[in-house]
């Protein structure tokens, strides 16, 4: 794979670029959901790139950690990212993997970042070294040394009621949090809009009252298995997560809204995916 192609199509704006879309001035792509195109989203809502790199377990995963932490994440910040969360999965995603959550001010910023990354000579040189087969690695004698198996990228527009990535409060000496990444596939675009409204009007507030640390909430505008939404919330640990979800489930307001016509699970959610993530040392989200 050519380095410029990798940088311009698989990092910022990968899903849109792969569809041949300029997010600045092109017509809407078929990859965009009807819900996203008709939401009337204000420009102040952030755009998130969620990227998962499935790494090869027969090569040194530490080399990938080093490349992401010392080269890729700083390059994303230089290119205009507002914040970068970087995680490794405990469960729910292929292992070993590295997960990036990259926040941008707008779709135009995603497009501009893609161009900056493609022209970043320092990053290209680092990528050359990262992709080069390590001496003694399996397949190295045949030139097979790419450190990843596959990567997946989705693009999200932040919810109206949670318009920007929220960094959990930091405290000196505290252990890194456990984060839960949840995706709700909706039965229809109408159902997706209703679920977003449910979050904005009540559910995110109940999360806070129940002890969750909300980080991001986004509607997918490009990626696989549309329509869907994804959100990321943090807890001190798995025990705290269980207690928080228990408080959420017994909250009187949640018991009221979960049966409200138009907001019930059969109308808004068809499939739920969940993964548990641990922040890396180079993550802005900890």
N, C-alpha and C positions, 0 to 999 in steps of 0.2 A: 504494500500500500504506500502511495506517495505521502510524504510527511505533510505537505500543504493540504492534501485531501483529508487526511486524518484530523488535522487541526481545525479545518474550516467546516467539516461536516459532522464531527463526532463530539465536539466540545460544546461551545455556546451555539445555540440555535440548531442543533443537529437535526432534530425531527423536521423542522421547516426547511432547512437547506437540502436535506435528502429528498424532499418533495419538490425541489426546484422553486422554492418560494422566497422572495425577498420580503422580509417582515416590515420593511420601511415603506415600499411603494407598490408592491404587487397586489393583484386581486386576491381575495380569500381563496385558500386552497381547499380541496376536498378533504384534506387531512384535518381541517378544523371542524369541530363539532358545531351543529346548529345552535346549541345552547351558548357556546362561546361567542358566536357571531352576532347573536341577537340580545346579548345581556346588557348592551349599552355601558360597558365597563369604563369608568373614568380612568384617565391616564395615570392617576396617582397610585393605582394598584400595581404592586410589584409583579414581576414575572419570574418564575422559578424553573430552573433546569434540574431534573432529578436524573442522575446518571449512575448506573451500576456496572462496574467492570468486574467480570468473573475472571479471576486470575488462575493461572496454571499452578497446580500443586506439585508439579515435578520440577519447578524452577524456584529460585530463591524469592519468596514473597517479600522479603525485606528490601530487595531492590525496587520493587514497585512502591512500597511504603516511602522509601527515600525519594523516588522520583515525584510522587504526588506531593509529599510534604515540602520538599526543598525546591521543586521546579514548577509543577503544574498549578498548585494552589496559589503561590505567589504570582504566577503569570495571569491567572484568572483575575486576581485583584488588580494587577496592572491594567488589564484589559477593560475594567469597569465594573466588575462584580461588586455589589453592595456588601455581601458577606458570603462566606463559604463554609458550610458544614461538611465534615469529612468523618466517615464512620466505617466500622467493620461490623458485619452481622453476627449476632449470637444465634439467631434462628430465623427461618422464614425466607431466606435468600440463599443462593449457592455460596458455598464456602470452599476456598477463600475468595473473598470479594472486597472491593473498596466501593463505597457509596458516597457520591458527592451531591449535596444540595446547594445549588448556586443561585443566589438572589440577584436580580437585575432591576433597575428602576423602571424599565419599560421594554416593550418588544424592540423598539429602535435600538436600545442599548444592547440587546442580545445580538442583533445583526452587526453592530459596530464592534462588539467584543470578538465575534467570529473573525472579522477581518484583522483585528489587532493580533489575535492569537496566530493566525496564518502567517503574519509578517514578523513574528517574534523570533529573531535569530537565536536568542539564548535558549528559548524553549525548544526550538527545532534541534539544536545541538544536543540538548539533554535527552530529547526523545530518541535521537539516533543511538545514544549510548544505552538508553533503557531497553530499546528493542534489539540491540545486538546480542547474539547468543553468548552466554557466559561460558568461559572455558570449563570443559568437563560436564556441561549441562546435557541432559538427555536431548538428543537430536541436534546438538550443536554442530557436529561434524557435517550434518546435512543442511546447515543454515536455517534450521527450524528453531527459532529462539524467541518468537513473540511471547511476551510474558502474560498475555491475556488470552482467554478462549473466545469470549464474545463480550460486547457491551450493549446495554440498553439505555435509551434516553427518552424521556418524556418532558413535555413543556406544559407549565401550568400558569393560569392567571389567578392571583390572590383573590380571596373572597372579598366582597365589598365591606363586610364587617370585620375583617382581619386583613388589612390591606398591605401589611409589610411583615417580613420575617421578624420574630420576636426572640431576642437572645435571653435565655433564662438568667436570672440574677446570679452573679458570681459571688463566691465567698472564699476567702483565703483558707486553704487547707481542706476544702470539702472534696469528696471523691467525685469523679465524673458521673453524671447521671446515666440512667438507662433510658433509651428513647424507644417509643413505639411508633412505627410507621404503618398507618392503616389506609387501605384503599377500598372505597365503596364503589362497585360497579352499579350503575342505575339501569332500570329496565327501559328507560326512555329519556330523551332530553328534557321533557317536561318533569319527569320524576327527579332528574338531577337538579333542576332549578328549584324544585320544592325542597330538596334536602339541603341545598345551600342556604335557602331562606331559613330553614329550621335551625341550622347552625348559627347563622347570623343573629337571629332574633332571640334565641334562648340557649342552644346547646353549648356554645363556647363559654357563656357565662356560668352554666352549671359545671362545666369542666373546671373552671377556676375555683368555684366554691367547693368542689370535691377534692381539690389538691393536685390537679394536673398542672403542668407547666406548658401552656400552648406555645408552639414554635411557628408552624406554618399551616395554612389551609389553602388549597388550590384546586381549581377546576381544570381538568386536562383540556388543552387546546390542540395538542398534537401528541401522538404516541399510539400505543396499542390498547385494544379493548375499550374503546370509547362507547358510550360516555361514562366517565368516572370522575371521582374526586379523590384527593389524597390529603392526609394531614399527618403532622408529626407532633407528638406530645412527649414530655419528659417526666420522669419520676426519680426519686432517690435510689430506689432499687426495686426488685421484683415484689417484695413484700409490700412496699409502699404503693406499687401499681395495683396490686390486688385490693388493698384497702380503699384506694381512690375510686376504682371501678365499682366497688361495693357501695360507697357513698353515692356515687352517681346513679346507680340502679335504683336506690331507695329514695332518691330525691323526689319530693312531691311534684315539683314543676316538671321533672322528666316524666313522671307517671302520667301527668296531664297531657303533655304535648305529644307523647308517643302514640296516642290514640286519636289525635286530632285528624279529622278527614283531610286527605291530601298529604299528610305527613307520616302516615303509617309505613312500616317496613315494606309490605308488599307493593306499595305505590312508589317508593323511593329507592329501595336497595334490593338488589338481586344476588350479589355475591360480595363477600368481605374477605380481603386478604390482610394479613398482619405479619409484621417482621419486627424483631427486636435488634436494636443497634447500640453499639458502644462508640463514643467519640474518640477520635485519634488525638494525639498531642497537638496536631496542627489544625484542629477544627475550631472555628469561631463559635460553634454551638456546642456547649459542654454541660 
